[in-house]
């Protein structure tokens, strides 16, 4: 059966936490153990807020409450129509999008300069570029007019929370405190509802509304 007491990981949300309005259509449905995730204590459960029966074009509903399936398939409540706060649905994965570093650096804001003329009569003027033009060389406004060798060095991947490839198919948080234009950094975004699943649910009568991102806590507390 679904969790009611002695809640463990991820079970502190009230059933239907993702609903924008109490008015909805929901029915008791068999929840398959194949949909399960594993809690810290080793138990298996299907999280509230996942598409049922799968996060794809076959979706017909959304699981209303966490359902313990440690012992196998169990009955649980599934919403088949309602108004849903999409950012409260369970996280089912992640996307990693490459960061375009040159678009995040403003030579104008950095006070960098551009050079014109020819040696030994170069002249320098403040750049008006608000993003980096990689075909240009920028110079520091110092006496020696040092060329900027790595425009990305003014960025801090650690503070930004950017990721790097782990060399395989995964990603790890970057440890760089200065950006490196020779690297590719990635921004992580949570995947909740697949676009195909959302389209299928909208066709079934669901309405999705936006709200500020809500993160399901790992320690089971709100």
C-alpha positions as CSV (number, residue, x, y, z in Angstrom):
1,X,0.0,0.0,0.0
2,X,1.0,3.6,-0.2
3,X,3.0,5.2,2.6
4,X,1.0,6.5,5.5
5,X,3.3,6.3,8.6
6,X,7.0,5.6,9.3
7,X,8.0,7.6,6.3
8,X,11.5,7.2,4.9
9,X,13.3,8.9,2.1
10,X,11.2,11.3,0.0
11,X,7.9,10.6,1.8
12,X,7.2,13.8,3.7
13,X,5.1,15.4,0.9
14,X,1.3,15.3,1.3
15,X,-0.4,13.1,-1.4
16,X,-1.2,15.2,-4.4
17,X,1.5,17.8,-3.6
18,X,1.8,18.5,-7.3
19,X,-1.9,19.4,-7.8
20,X,-2.8,23.1,-8.2
21,X,-6.4,22.4,-7.2
22,X,-8.1,19.7,-5.2
23,X,-10.6,19.0,-8.0
24,X,-9.2,16.2,-10.1
25,X,-10.1,12.7,-11.3
26,X,-8.2,9.9,-9.6
27,X,-8.6,6.2,-9.3
28,X,-7.1,3.3,-7.4
29,X,-4.8,1.6,-9.9
30,X,-2.2,-1.2,-9.7
31,X,1.3,0.4,-9.5
32,X,3.9,-1.9,-11.0
33,X,7.2,-2.5,-9.1
34,X,9.0,-1.9,-12.4
35,X,8.4,1.8,-11.9
36,X,10.2,1.8,-8.6
37,X,13.2,3.8,-7.3
38,X,15.3,2.6,-4.3
39,X,15.2,4.5,-1.0
40,X,18.2,4.9,1.3
41,X,17.0,2.0,3.4
42,X,16.8,-0.3,0.5
43,X,13.0,-0.3,0.1
44,X,11.4,0.2,-3.3
45,X,8.8,2.8,-4.0
46,X,7.2,4.7,-6.8
47,X,7.4,8.4,-6.1
48,X,4.5,10.7,-6.1
49,X,4.4,12.9,-9.2
50,X,5.8,10.5,-11.8
51,X,3.9,9.8,-15.1
52,X,1.9,6.6,-15.2
53,X,2.6,4.0,-16.5
54,X,5.7,5.5,-18.1
55,X,7.3,8.9,-18.8
56,X,6.6,8.9,-22.5
57,X,3.8,9.1,-25.0
58,X,2.0,6.2,-23.3
59,X,1.4,8.3,-20.2
60,X,-2.3,8.4,-19.1
61,X,-1.9,9.7,-15.5
62,X,0.3,10.9,-12.6
63,X,0.9,8.9,-9.4
64,X,-0.9,10.7,-6.6
65,X,1.2,9.4,-3.7
66,X,4.4,7.5,-2.9
67,X,3.6,3.8,-3.2
68,X,5.7,1.1,-1.5
69,X,6.3,-1.7,-4.0
70,X,9.1,-3.5,-2.1
71,X,7.0,-6.6,-2.0
72,X,5.8,-6.3,-5.6
73,X,3.0,-4.5,-7.4
74,X,0.7,-2.6,-5.1
75,X,-2.5,-0.6,-5.4
76,X,-2.1,3.2,-5.4
77,X,-3.9,6.3,-6.4
78,X,-3.4,7.8,-9.9
79,X,-4.6,11.1,-11.1
80,X,-6.2,10.9,-14.5
81,X,-7.2,14.6,-15.0
82,X,-6.4,17.8,-13.1
83,X,-4.4,21.0,-12.9
84,X,-0.8,20.2,-12.2
85,X,2.1,22.4,-11.0
86,X,4.8,21.0,-13.3
87,X,7.8,22.0,-11.1
88,X,6.4,19.9,-8.3
89,X,6.5,16.6,-10.2
90,X,9.2,14.1,-9.3
91,X,12.6,14.4,-10.9
92,X,13.1,11.6,-13.3
93,X,16.5,12.5,-14.8
94,X,18.7,15.4,-15.9
95,X,19.7,17.3,-19.1
96,X,23.2,18.7,-19.5
97,X,23.4,21.7,-21.9
98,X,26.8,23.1,-23.1
99,X,27.6,26.6,-21.8
100,X,28.7,29.1,-24.5
101,X,31.4,30.9,-22.5
102,X,32.0,33.7,-25.0
103,X,28.4,34.9,-24.6
104,X,28.8,35.2,-20.8
105,X,31.9,37.5,-20.9
106,X,31.6,41.2,-21.6
107,X,34.8,42.9,-22.8
108,X,33.1,46.2,-22.2
109,X,32.3,45.4,-18.6
110,X,35.7,44.0,-18.0
111,X,37.3,47.2,-19.2
112,X,39.2,45.4,-22.0
113,X,40.6,47.3,-24.9
114,X,41.0,46.8,-28.6
115,X,44.0,47.7,-30.7
116,X,44.3,49.5,-34.0
117,X,47.1,50.9,-36.1
118,X,50.5,49.3,-36.7
119,X,53.7,48.8,-34.7
120,X,55.2,50.9,-33.2
121,X,52.2,53.2,-33.3
122,X,49.4,51.1,-31.9
123,X,46.5,52.9,-30.3
124,X,44.1,51.3,-27.8
125,X,40.5,52.1,-27.1
126,X,37.9,50.6,-24.8
127,X,36.0,47.8,-26.3
128,X,32.2,48.2,-26.8
129,X,31.6,44.5,-27.2
130,X,29.2,43.1,-24.7
131,X,30.1,39.5,-25.7
132,X,33.4,38.1,-26.8
133,X,34.2,38.2,-30.5
134,X,36.6,35.2,-30.9
135,X,38.1,36.7,-34.0
136,X,39.4,39.6,-32.0
137,X,42.3,40.0,-29.5
138,X,41.4,42.0,-26.4
139,X,44.0,43.8,-24.2
140,X,44.2,44.7,-20.6
141,X,44.2,48.5,-19.8
142,X,47.6,48.3,-18.3
143,X,50.9,50.0,-19.3
144,X,52.0,47.0,-21.3
145,X,48.6,46.4,-22.8
146,X,48.8,42.7,-22.1
147,X,46.7,40.5,-24.4
148,X,43.9,38.6,-22.8
149,X,44.9,35.0,-23.4
150,X,41.8,33.3,-21.9
151,X,38.7,35.4,-21.9
152,X,36.9,32.6,-19.9
153,X,39.2,33.0,-16.9
154,X,37.0,35.7,-15.5
155,X,34.3,33.1,-15.0
156,X,34.1,30.7,-12.0
157,X,32.6,27.3,-12.9
158,X,32.5,26.2,-9.2
159,X,30.3,29.2,-8.3
160,X,28.2,28.7,-11.3
161,X,27.7,25.0,-10.5
162,X,28.8,23.9,-13.9
163,X,29.6,20.3,-14.8
164,X,32.3,18.7,-17.0
165,X,32.2,15.4,-18.9
166,X,33.6,12.5,-16.8
167,X,35.2,11.1,-20.0
168,X,32.4,8.7,-20.6
169,X,28.7,9.2,-20.7
170,X,28.3,11.0,-17.4
171,X,29.1,14.4,-15.9
172,X,30.8,15.6,-12.7
173,X,30.8,19.0,-11.0
174,X,33.7,21.1,-12.2
175,X,36.4,22.0,-9.7
176,X,37.7,24.9,-11.7
177,X,37.6,28.3,-10.0
178,X,38.6,30.0,-13.3
179,X,37.1,29.2,-16.6
180,X,39.1,27.6,-19.4
181,X,38.0,28.4,-22.9
182,X,39.5,25.1,-24.1
183,X,37.0,23.2,-22.0
184,X,33.3,22.5,-22.4
185,X,31.2,23.2,-19.3
186,X,27.6,22.1,-18.9
187,X,24.6,23.4,-17.0
188,X,22.4,20.7,-15.4
189,X,18.6,21.0,-15.6
190,X,16.2,18.6,-14.0
191,X,14.0,16.4,-16.1
192,X,10.5,15.9,-14.7
193,X,8.0,15.2,-17.4
194,X,9.1,14.1,-20.9
195,X,7.7,16.3,-23.7
196,X,5.9,13.3,-25.2
197,X,4.4,12.4,-21.8
198,X,3.2,16.0,-21.3
199,X,1.6,16.1,-24.7
200,X,-0.2,12.8,-24.0
201,X,-1.4,14.0,-20.6
202,X,-2.6,17.3,-22.1
203,X,-4.6,15.4,-24.7
204,X,-6.1,13.4,-21.8
205,X,-7.3,16.6,-20.1
206,X,-4.5,17.7,-17.8
207,X,-3.6,21.4,-17.5
208,X,-0.1,22.3,-16.5
209,X,0.7,25.5,-14.6
210,X,4.1,27.0,-13.6
211,X,5.5,27.7,-10.2
212,X,9.0,28.4,-8.8
213,X,11.1,25.3,-8.7
214,X,10.5,23.0,-5.8
215,X,13.2,20.4,-4.9
216,X,12.3,17.1,-3.4
217,X,14.6,16.8,-0.3
218,X,16.9,13.8,0.1
219,X,16.4,13.7,3.9
220,X,12.6,13.4,3.8
221,X,12.0,16.8,5.3
222,X,10.1,19.7,3.8
